[in-house]
Amino acid sequence: MSITIGTMMLAPGTAMPADWIAQPDKGDDGWTRIAQSLTPIVREHDLASTGWTFSFRAPGVATTAYGLNEVTMFATAMGRLVAEVLRQGCNAVEIDSVTRHRFLGLPYLRISGHARALHHQEPK
């Protein structure tokens, strides 16, 4: 599974707005990627108008994984990232960057994002 900047992922079992479309390929950890074509500002406005909140947590979360196998590095880094998101009490993450590096010839992958919390508020 590969991800790009701006990818939104929801934890398993998270309810989502009806107009959000889940991408067919889930990660090994069960997190759902969301196909988004809206800009963040438009998305926030649309969510608020339908009773959803999508809070943003600062500071961002970043993880690093070293290794020779790209698939294993990616799985390790994503596992660490989603564990930190869950530790913060959130059910979603928005990816900010995915970068590949080398240190003394050893490849490593760094993934950073922001924890998000998606909730629906019933009208009073």
C-alpha positions as CSV (number, residue, x, y, z in Angstrom):
1,M,0.0,0.0,0.0
2,S,1.4,3.4,-0.9
3,I,0.2,6.7,0.3
4,T,0.5,10.3,-0.9
5,I,0.5,13.7,0.8
6,G,-3.1,14.6,1.9
7,T,-4.2,10.9,2.2
8,M,-6.9,10.6,4.9
9,M,-7.2,7.3,6.8
10,L,-9.9,6.2,9.3
11,A,-9.5,3.7,12.0
12,P,-11.4,0.4,11.7
13,G,-15.1,0.9,12.8
14,T,-15.1,4.7,12.3
15,A,-18.4,6.0,11.0
16,M,-17.9,8.4,8.1
17,P,-20.1,10.9,6.2
18,A,-22.3,9.4,3.5
19,D,-20.6,11.5,0.7
20,W,-17.1,10.2,1.6
21,I,-15.9,7.3,-0.5
22,A,-13.6,4.6,0.9
23,Q,-10.9,3.4,-1.4
24,P,-11.2,-0.3,-2.1
25,D,-7.7,-1.2,-0.8
26,K,-7.4,-1.3,3.0
27,G,-4.1,-1.5,4.7
28,D,-3.0,-4.6,6.6
29,D,-3.9,-2.8,9.8
30,G,-7.6,-2.3,8.7
31,W,-7.4,1.5,8.3
32,T,-9.5,2.8,5.5
33,R,-8.2,5.3,3.0
34,I,-10.6,8.0,1.9
35,A,-10.8,9.2,-1.7
36,Q,-10.9,13.0,-1.4
37,S,-11.2,15.6,-4.2
38,L,-12.1,18.5,-2.0
39,T,-9.7,21.1,-0.6
40,P,-9.4,21.0,3.2
41,I,-11.3,24.3,3.6
42,V,-14.3,23.1,1.5
43,R,-14.2,19.7,3.2
44,E,-14.3,21.3,6.7
45,H,-17.2,23.5,5.6
46,D,-19.2,20.6,4.1
47,L,-18.6,18.5,7.3
48,A,-19.7,21.3,9.6
49,S,-22.9,21.8,7.6
50,T,-24.0,18.2,8.0
51,G,-23.2,17.9,11.7
52,W,-19.7,16.3,11.5
53,T,-16.6,17.6,13.3
54,F,-13.1,16.7,12.1
55,S,-10.8,18.2,14.7
56,F,-7.2,18.7,14.0
57,R,-4.5,17.9,16.5
58,A,-1.2,19.7,16.7
59,P,1.6,19.1,16.8
60,G,2.0,16.6,14.1
61,V,3.0,12.9,14.5
62,A,6.1,11.5,12.7
63,T,7.6,8.0,12.6
64,T,10.7,6.5,11.1
65,A,11.4,2.9,10.1
66,Y,14.8,1.5,9.0
67,G,15.3,-1.6,6.8
68,L,16.3,-3.1,3.5
69,N,12.8,-4.2,2.6
70,E,10.6,-1.3,1.5
71,V,7.3,-3.1,2.2
72,T,8.4,-3.9,5.8
73,M,9.7,-0.4,6.3
74,F,6.4,1.0,5.2
75,A,4.3,-1.3,7.3
76,T,6.5,-0.6,10.4
77,A,6.3,3.2,9.9
78,M,2.5,3.1,9.4
79,G,2.0,0.8,12.4
80,R,3.9,3.3,14.6
81,L,2.0,6.2,13.1
82,V,-1.5,4.8,13.7
83,A,-0.5,3.6,17.2
84,E,0.4,7.2,18.1
85,V,-2.8,8.5,16.6
86,L,-4.9,6.0,18.6
87,R,-2.8,6.9,21.8
88,Q,-3.9,10.5,21.3
89,G,-7.6,9.4,21.3
90,C,-8.1,10.1,17.6
91,N,-9.7,7.9,14.9
92,A,-8.2,9.4,11.8
93,V,-4.9,10.6,10.4
94,E,-4.1,13.0,7.5
95,I,-0.7,12.3,5.9
96,D,1.6,15.3,5.6
97,S,4.7,13.7,4.1
98,V,6.4,10.4,3.1
99,T,10.1,10.6,2.5
100,R,12.8,8.1,1.8
101,H,16.3,8.6,3.1
102,R,19.6,6.9,3.6
103,F,21.9,7.1,6.7
104,L,25.3,5.4,6.4
105,G,23.9,3.4,3.5
106,L,20.9,2.1,5.4
107,P,17.6,3.1,3.9
108,Y,14.8,4.5,6.1
109,L,11.4,5.8,5.6
110,R,9.8,8.8,7.5
111,I,6.1,9.3,7.5
112,S,4.5,12.3,9.2
113,G,0.9,13.4,9.6
114,H,-1.7,15.0,11.9
115,A,-4.0,13.1,14.2
116,R,-7.6,13.9,13.5
117,A,-10.9,13.1,15.3
118,L,-14.0,12.5,13.2
119,H,-17.3,12.6,15.1
120,H,-20.9,13.1,14.2
121,Q,-23.0,15.4,16.4
122,E,-26.7,14.7,16.6
123,P,-28.8,17.9,16.3
124,K,-30.3,19.1,19.6
